[in-house]
């Protein structure tokens, strides 16, 4: 397990403890088993994107905010070499947190989705957020509940009401897209 994943686990523990929650309470709020939460917090298991979505949603944080709190320093400039990069162990998707950590209610994230990969995200990860998805290269299929959006390079989608979602690359070429995450006040 790499250092970022250990810091993410430590950050999850800090977020849980700062709210006065037990492992059991976080498990109940997130829908993640108590044993898995414990393993992630201790750095004994690599969290998937779906699991991070459930945990961050329980805290009313975006995955971006959770990773930023684990990794980035405050400041107005975040150089590419200092941007936290996380790889989902299940799908192989590469997630780069682009925006500096600040008091702005906006996070920018770049995702590289490998050919044939799909990443489900639970509704709980979106309930308190507004998001835009902008395809930079390749093609992305985004399932928003029952609605299927087929997107190509240059296309931009504003997400609607929170729903269980799936990001899919149904092609043989990588897809790169950006997500702008706006926290609701």
N, C-alpha and C positions, 0 to 999 in steps of 0.2 A: 504494500500500500504506500502511495507517495505521501509526501509531507502535506500537500493541500488537503487530501482526504482526511488526514489526522487532524488538521486544523478545523475542517468542517465538522468532524465529530465532536471536537472540543467546543466548537461554537454552539452546536446543538445542545450540549450539556449546559453551557452558560445561559442560553436562551431559556431552557427549561427551568433551571434553578432560579434565574432572575424573576420568573413568574411564580415561584413557589410551588411548582408542579412536581409530582413524583413521576417516576418512570411509568407507572400504571396510568396516571392521568394523561400524560402525553400520548401513550398508546391509545387510550380511549378517544382522545380528541383527533388523532391523526389516522386511525385505522391501521396503524402499523403495530405489529406484535411487540409486547414489552421486551421480549428476548432480543428482537432485532434492533430496537432502539438502543438497548444496552450495548450490543455488539458494535453498532455504528459509533456511539459515543466513546467507546474505548478504543476505537480504531481497529477492531477485529474483523470488520466486514466493510467492503466497499459499497456505498449506497448507490442505487440506480437513480436515474432521473425521476422515475415515477415515485420512488420512495422519498427523495428530496422534495418533490412537489407536495406530497402528503404532509411531511414534517413542517416544511416552511409554511404551508397553508394553515396548519394548526396554530402557528405563531402569528398568523396574519402578516407574514413577510413573503416577498417573492423569492424564488430561488436565487435571483440576482442579489437581493439584499442579504440573504443568508451567506452567500459566498463572499460578497464584498465585506461583510463584517468579519469573516474568517481570514480574509487575505489582504485586502487593499488598505492603503493608508489614505487619510484625507488629504486633499489638495486639488488644485484645478487641472493639473496635467498628469495623466496616467500613460506613460510610454508603453508602446507595444510589448517590449520585453518585460515589463512589470505587470502586465495584465494577467490575472489568474486564468489559467486554462485547466479545464477539467474534462476528463474523458469518461463517458458513461460505460461502465464495464459490461452492460448488457447489450447495447446497440452499437457501441463504438463511436457514438456521436461526440464531436469535439465542441466544447462550449467555452467561448472566450468572453470574459466580462470586460467590456470595452470602456465604459464610463468610469470616471473617478468617483470615489465615495465622497458624497457631499450631502448637504441638506436639501438638495433638489429632489422633488418627488419623481424623478425620472432615472431609469437605468437603461443602458444600451448593451445588448448582448449579440455576439455573432456565433452562429451555429454552423458546423459542417456536418451534414447528415450523409453517411456513406450510402452507396448504392444498395437498394433492397432493405434498408433499415426502417424501423418504425418505432416511435416513442410515444406511449400513451401518457397522458397527463390527467389527473383527476380534477374534477370541478373545484374541489377545495383549494387548489393552487391558484385559481383565478377569481374567486368570489369577490375579492376586495381590490381588484386591479382593472385597469384599462390597458389594452395592448394593441400594437400594430405589428404585423409580420410583413417584412419586405424581402422578397426573393432577390438575391444578388446574382446568383448563377445557378444553372440547372433548373430542375422542376421539383415542385413540392406539392403533395396532396395533403391538405389539412382537413381532417374530419372534426367538425364542431357539432357535437351531438349527432344528429341525424343528417346534418348538412355536409356535403362534400364540396370542397373548394379545390380546383385544380389550378395551380399557379406556376407561372414561368418567370424567368429573369425580368426584373423591373416591376412585377405586379406587387401591390401592397394591399393588405387586408386589415381592416379594423375588426377585432373580435367583438361578437355580440354578447348576449347574456351568458353568464357562466354556464358551462356544460362540460361533460367529460370530453376530452379532445385527444386526437392522435395526429402526430406529425409523421408523414410517410414519404419515403423516396422510392417510387415504383420503377425507377429507371436503372440503367447500368452505369450512370455517371454520378459523381458526388453532387450534392446540392448545398449551396451556401446561402443562408438567409440571416437577416438581422431582426431582432425583436426589440421594440421600444416598449418599455414597461412603465406605466404611469400609475403611481399609488394614488388611490382615492383618498380624499381628505376626510 
